[in-house]
Amino acid sequence: MTRMTILTEADLRTVVKLDLDAVACVENAFRALATLPVAMPPILRLDIPEHHGEVDVKTAYVPDLDGFAIKISPGFFDNPKIGLPSTNGMMVLLSATTGLVEALLLDNGYLTDVRTAAAGAAAAKHLAREDAAVATIYGAGMQARLQLEALKLVRPIEEARIWARDPLKADSAAAELREKLGIMVRAEPDAAKAAAGADVLVTTTPAAEPLIHAGFVSAGQHVTAMGSDAEHKNEIAPAILKLADLYVADSASQTRRLGELHHAVDAGLMSADTQVTELGEIIAGKKRGRRTASDITVADLTGTGVQDTAIATLARDRAKAVGAGTVFES
């Protein structure tokens, strides 16, 4: 007899929160990527251009975890025009010992949202100045909101600016975040002014043309690019990677293929075989992160299957501990 647990989004929201435990879960995933023989195949992506859609399939096996996740993650970016979220999806957690399905996580993209925000927090924790107090978020969707919430877990953020192509969405997001986080958050319609004086800049969009240009960035700032998870996406000017004191990838092989790094390589600003520091190496103490308060640091986060396996395993364990979900036996 086999047992499988079905966990709905509602179930998962009760057992997994965007908190320091989630950040630690994702940090451990990055650490494993740098220190263990993790098996993580390239992302499988299906493009559906006529509907501004894409579907990513990600997975990874981590030797010290007893399960591995396979995630199906659609992004249809015109959905908000018809009142639907732009992202959704699900994960399947299988036993790393037998290959049997242990849990079906019908999260509608919630776990991806949490692990992506937690990755942004992990990057800021290890790369942004410890006194970072002002953040600028480019984008006004769910991930933009969560990135600011996550930043507050690891840095003393007191003020934030929201830039978005749609000023009304920026205003709405700023108002919501002011209420939720209890800090000063305002919409800023000028992308350059939004960056001026900020300590941390985070991009959270599916942009195909840079939102942040080299002249926007100044000494001491940290930049996290979250949105470039496909070859055509590009949120920060390639020149920024060249001028940065430290460029960090979540996965060097991925960022060479579909992150901000590949745009810098294509522009001739960085070599295709340049040595790249990965975030897991910094977390594991194998490489140094920020060296001085004046350093410009860049994190290029394309999203990795190891994060999905880590958050899915955490969700399974927490659900089991409280008896959440519906168990099916066959």
C-alpha positions in Angstrom: 0.0 0.0 0.0 1.3 3.5 -0.9 0.3 6.8 0.7 0.2 10.2 -1.0 -0.7 13.5 0.7 -2.4 16.2 -1.3 -1.8 19.7 0.0 -3.8 22.6 -1.3 -2.6 26.2 -1.4 -4.7 26.9 1.8 -2.9 24.0 3.6 0.5 25.2 2.5 -0.2 28.8 3.5 -0.8 27.5 7.1 2.4 25.6 7.4 4.9 27.6 5.3 5.4 31.3 5.8 7.9 33.9 4.5 10.0 34.0 7.6 13.5 33.4 8.8 12.9 29.6 8.7 12.1 29.9 5.0 15.3 32.0 4.5 17.3 29.4 6.3 15.7 26.6 4.2 16.8 28.4 1.0 20.2 29.2 2.4 20.8 25.5 3.1 19.7 24.7 -0.4 22.3 27.1 -1.8 24.9 25.7 0.6 24.2 22.2 -0.6 24.6 23.3 -4.2 28.1 24.5 -3.3 29.2 21.6 -1.1 27.3 18.4 -2.1 27.0 16.4 -5.3 23.6 17.9 -6.1 22.0 16.6 -9.3 20.2 19.6 -11.0 19.4 19.3 -14.7 18.9 22.4 -16.8 15.5 24.1 -16.7 13.0 22.8 -19.2 11.0 25.7 -20.6 8.1 25.8 -22.9 7.2 29.2 -24.5 3.7 30.1 -25.6 4.4 33.6 -27.2 1.0 34.3 -28.6 -0.3 34.4 -25.1 2.8 36.0 -23.5 3.2 32.7 -21.6 5.9 30.3 -20.5 6.1 27.2 -18.5 9.3 26.2 -16.6 9.9 22.7 -15.2 12.6 22.5 -12.5 13.9 19.7 -10.3 16.9 18.7 -8.2 18.2 15.9 -6.0 20.0 16.9 -2.9 21.9 14.0 -1.2 21.0 15.0 2.4 17.2 15.3 1.7 14.9 12.3 1.6 12.7 13.6 -1.2 13.1 15.5 -4.5 10.6 17.9 -6.1 9.5 18.3 -9.7 7.9 21.7 -10.2 5.7 22.9 -13.0 5.6 26.7 -13.0 3.6 28.6 -15.6 3.9 32.4 -16.1 1.3 34.0 -18.3 2.0 37.7 -18.0 -1.2 39.1 -19.6 -3.3 37.3 -17.0 -3.8 40.4 -14.8 -5.6 42.1 -17.6 -8.4 39.5 -17.2 -8.3 39.4 -13.5 -6.0 36.3 -13.1 -2.6 36.0 -11.4 0.3 35.9 -13.8 1.9 32.9 -12.1 0.6 29.6 -10.7 1.7 26.0 -10.8 2.3 22.9 -8.6 5.0 20.6 -7.2 5.3 16.9 -6.9 7.5 15.5 -4.1 8.9 12.0 -4.6 10.9 9.7 -2.4 14.6 9.9 -3.1 14.8 6.2 -2.0 11.9 4.6 -4.0 10.8 7.2 -6.5 7.2 6.9 -5.2 5.1 10.1 -5.1 4.8 11.2 -1.5 3.0 14.5 -1.9 1.2 16.6 -4.4 1.5 20.3 -3.6 -1.2 22.3 -5.3 0.3 25.6 -4.3 -0.7 27.7 -7.3 2.8 29.2 -7.2 2.8 30.1 -3.5 5.8 28.0 -2.6 7.7 29.4 -5.6 6.8 32.9 -4.4 8.1 32.1 -0.9 11.3 30.5 -2.0 12.1 33.2 -4.5 11.6 35.9 -1.9 13.7 33.9 0.5 16.5 33.7 -2.1 16.4 37.5 -2.4 16.7 37.8 1.4 19.6 35.4 1.4 21.4 37.4 -1.3 20.9 40.6 0.7 21.9 39.0 4.0 25.3 38.0 2.5 25.9 40.9 0.0 24.1 44.1 1.1 25.6 46.4 3.7 24.5 45.5 7.3 23.2 49.0 7.8 21.1 49.0 4.6 18.0 51.0 5.4 16.6 52.1 2.0 15.3 49.7 -0.6 14.0 50.2 -4.2 11.8 47.6 -5.8 11.3 47.6 -9.5 7.9 46.0 -10.2 4.6 46.1 -8.4 3.4 42.5 -8.5 3.3 39.8 -5.9 7.1 39.1 -6.0 7.8 42.8 -5.6 5.8 42.9 -2.4 7.4 39.7 -1.1 10.9 40.9 -1.9 10.5 43.9 0.3 8.9 41.8 3.1 11.8 39.4 2.8 14.4 42.2 2.9 13.0 43.4 6.2 13.8 40.0 7.7 17.5 40.4 7.2 18.2 44.2 7.0 16.9 47.2 8.9 14.8 48.6 6.1 13.1 51.8 7.1 12.1 53.3 3.7 11.3 51.9 0.3 10.4 53.1 -3.2 8.3 51.2 -5.7 8.8 51.8 -9.4 6.6 50.2 -12.0 5.6 50.8 -15.6 2.0 51.3 -14.4 2.0 54.2 -11.9 -1.4 53.1 -10.5 0.0 49.7 -9.7 3.0 51.2 -8.0 0.8 53.5 -5.9 -1.4 50.5 -4.9 1.6 48.3 -4.0 3.2 51.2 -2.0 0.0 51.7 0.0 -0.4 48.0 0.7 3.2 47.7 1.9 3.0 50.8 4.1 0.1 49.2 5.8 1.6 45.8 6.1 5.2 46.6 7.0 4.7 49.8 9.0 7.5 51.7 7.1 7.6 54.6 4.7 6.9 53.2 1.2 6.2 55.4 -1.8 5.8 55.1 -5.5 8.5 56.7 -7.6 7.7 57.2 -11.3 11.3 58.0 -12.3 13.5 54.8 -12.5 16.7 56.8 -11.9 15.4 58.7 -9.0 14.1 55.5 -7.5 17.6 54.2 -7.4 19.3 57.3 -6.1 20.3 57.0 -2.4 18.9 53.4 -2.1 21.0 50.8 -0.4 19.4 47.8 -2.1 17.8 47.6 -5.5 15.7 44.6 -6.5 14.2 43.9 -9.9 11.2 41.6 -10.1 9.9 41.9 -13.6 9.8 40.0 -16.9 11.4 42.9 -18.7 13.2 42.3 -22.0 15.1 45.6 -21.9 17.1 46.9 -18.9 15.2 48.9 -16.2 18.4 49.9 -14.3 21.2 51.6 -16.3 24.8 51.9 -15.3 24.4 55.6 -14.3 21.7 54.6 -11.8 24.1 52.6 -9.6 26.5 54.1 -7.0 29.1 53.0 -4.5 27.8 50.8 -1.7 24.7 49.6 -3.4 23.6 46.0 -3.7 21.5 44.9 -6.7 19.5 41.7 -6.9 18.0 40.8 -10.3 15.2 38.3 -9.8 13.3 38.4 -13.2 15.8 37.2 -15.8 15.0 33.5 -15.9 14.8 33.2 -19.7 17.2 34.1 -22.5 15.2 37.1 -23.7 14.8 38.7 -20.3 17.1 41.5 -19.2 16.5 43.8 -16.2 19.8 45.4 -15.6 22.3 46.9 -18.0 25.2 44.6 -18.9 27.6 47.4 -18.0 26.5 47.1 -14.3 28.0 43.6 -14.1 31.3 44.9 -15.5 31.5 47.8 -13.0 30.4 45.7 -10.0 33.1 44.8 -7.4 31.4 41.5 -7.0 29.0 39.6 -9.3 27.3 36.6 -7.7 25.1 33.9 -9.4 22.7 31.5 -7.9 23.9 29.0 -10.5 26.8 30.0 -12.8 25.7 27.5 -15.5 22.2 29.0 -15.5 23.2 32.7 -15.5 25.6 32.0 -18.4 22.7 30.7 -20.4 19.7 32.8 -19.3 20.5 35.3 -16.6 21.9 38.8 -16.6 25.4 37.3 -17.1 24.7 36.0 -20.6 23.7 39.5 -21.7 27.0 40.9 -20.5 28.8 38.1 -22.3 26.9 38.8 -25.5 27.8 42.5 -25.2 31.5 41.6 -25.0 31.7 43.1 -21.5 32.5 39.8 -19.7 34.2 36.6 -20.9 32.1 33.5 -21.5 34.5 31.5 -19.2 34.9 34.2 -16.5 35.1 32.8 -13.0 31.8 33.3 -11.2 31.2 33.3 -7.5 28.0 31.4 -6.6 25.8 32.5 -3.7 26.1 29.0 -2.1 29.9 29.4 -2.0 29.6 32.6 0.0 27.0 31.0 2.4 29.2 28.0 2.9 32.2 30.2 3.6 34.2 29.1 0.5 34.2 32.5 -1.1 34.0 36.0 0.3 31.0 38.3 -0.1 31.0 42.1 0.3 34.5 43.3 1.3 33.9 47.0 1.9 31.0 49.4 2.5 31.7 51.0 -0.8 31.5 47.8 -2.9 28.9 47.5 -5.6 27.5 44.0 -5.5 25.2 42.2 -7.9 23.2 39.0 -7.4 21.8 37.3 -10.5 19.1 34.9 -9.3 17.5 32.8 -12.0 15.7 30.3 -9.8 17.0 26.8 -9.1 15.5 23.4 -8.7 17.4 22.9 -5.5 15.3 25.7 -4.0 12.1 23.9 -5.0 13.2 20.6 -3.5 14.2 22.4 -0.3 10.9 24.3 0.1 8.7 21.3 -0.9 10.5 19.1 1.6 10.0 21.7 4.3 6.3 21.9 3.4 5.9 18.1 3.5 7.6 17.9 6.9 5.5 20.7 8.5 2.3 19.4 7.0 3.0 15.9 8.4 3.8 17.4 11.8 0.3 19.0 12.1 -1.7 16.5 10.1 -2.4 18.9 7.3 -3.6 17.8 3.9 -5.6 14.9 2.5 -4.0 11.4 2.5 -4.8 9.0 -0.3 -3.9 5.3 -0.1 -3.7 2.9 -3.0 
